[in-house]
Amino acid sequence: MAYRVVSGFQDTETGVFYDIHEVIDDKNKNLKKYLDAGVVVDDVPKKKEVKKTEKGE
């Protein structure tokens, strides 16, 4: 599973800088910390529920 950086940041613990739109693998040991901080999002498309409507309504 891949996660995408939505805001560039530097991890102060490791000193690594992540650029916006960079992809982080789910094996990254600090992934939960990044998700909690809101700087990384799950980049896997979600299935959308489609509702059928009749024309004229």
JOGI-V855882 format. One record per helix or strand. SS is the DSSP state (A for helix, B for strand). FROM is the first residue (numbers start at 0). TO is the last residue. If there is no record, write none. Layout:
BEGIN
SS	FROM	TO
SS	FROM	TO
END
This chain:
BEGIN
B	1	4
B	8	9
B	16	17
B	22	24
A	30	36
B	39	41
END
